[in-house]
Amino acid sequence: MPAPRQYDQETRDRAVRMYRERRSSHPAESAIQARRQVGALIDVKSETLRGWIERSEIDAGVRPGTTSDEHTELVRLRREVAELRRANEILRTASAFFAAAELDRRLK
């Protein structure tokens, strides 16, 4: 199976714009048909285009969901939390080690 193709943001934006123009100029056409037509024009699968359309609607506040900016911030915060948890575990381990060493020193 080949690796998924990567599209730049400009291509994604243009495809979404083309889809919206198609929907407004051909109101009788279904969303699926419009996605297929636009996808065929720019060589993008209609499901890929559907995801881009949904993402743009979420980012615009038209559709409920986590925006791209919020998602990026959540990923960053989760990484930071994981790093802080690792640091706390290291500090707990070191604290227990030094406390035991101090106890040994006092008992001698």
N, C-alpha and C positions, 0 to 999 in steps of 0.2 A: 504494500500500500504506500503510495507516495506521500511525502510530507505535505501538510496543509499549506496552501499558499498564503502568503502574507500580503496584505493590501495596505497601502499608506492611507493616512487620514483623509487626504484630498480625494482619493478614489472613493472612499466610503461616503464622504459628504456629497460628492457628485452623484453617486448612485441613489442616495436617499432623495436628493433634490429631483432627479429624473423621475423617480417613482412618484413623488408627490405631484409633479407636473402632469404625469401620465394619468393619475387618478383624477385630477381636476379637469383635464381635457377630455377624458373618456369616462364619464360618470356611470355608464351602464356596465363597464368592465369590472370584474371582481378584483379584489386585492391580489388574489393568487395569480390571475392572468396578468395583471399589471407587473407583478414581481417577475414573472417568467419573461415577459417582453423586455423589461429593462435588463434583467439578468442576461438574456441572450445578446443584447446590444453590447454589453461591456464584459461579457464572458465571466459571469459570476453566477453561482448556483442560487436559485430562488430562496432556499433556506438560509443561505449566508446573508442575502439581502434582507430577509425577514428579521434576522437578528440585528442587523445594523439599523433597521427602521425602528424596531422596538427600543434599542439603546438610545437612539436620538429622541424618541418620544419620552423616555424616562428622564433623560438629561434636560429636556425642555419643560418637564413638569406636567406633561399631558397625561402620562401614564404613571401609576404608582410603582415605586421600586427604589432601589439604591442607585443613585447617580454614579457616574464614572469617577467623579472627584471624591465622593464619599467612599466608594470602593477602594480607591487608591489609599485614602487615609486609613481605612480599616486595616488594610494589608500592612501598612507601615506601623500602625499601633500594635497589631498582633505580633509582628516581629520584635518590636521593642519590648513588649511584655514577656515574650519568650526569653529574650536576652537578659532581662532583669531577673527573671526567675532562675536562670542558670547562675547569674552572679550571686543571688541570695543563697542558693544551695552551696556554692563554693564558700561563701562567707560563713554559713552555718557549720560546714565541715571543718573549716579552719578554726573557727571559734571553739568547737568541741576538742579539736586536737590540742590547741594551746591551753585550754582549760585543764585538760588532763595532764599536760606537761607541767603546768603551774602547780597542780595538786601533788604530782610526784616530787617536784622541787621542795615544796613545803613539808612533805612527809619525811624527807631525808635529813 
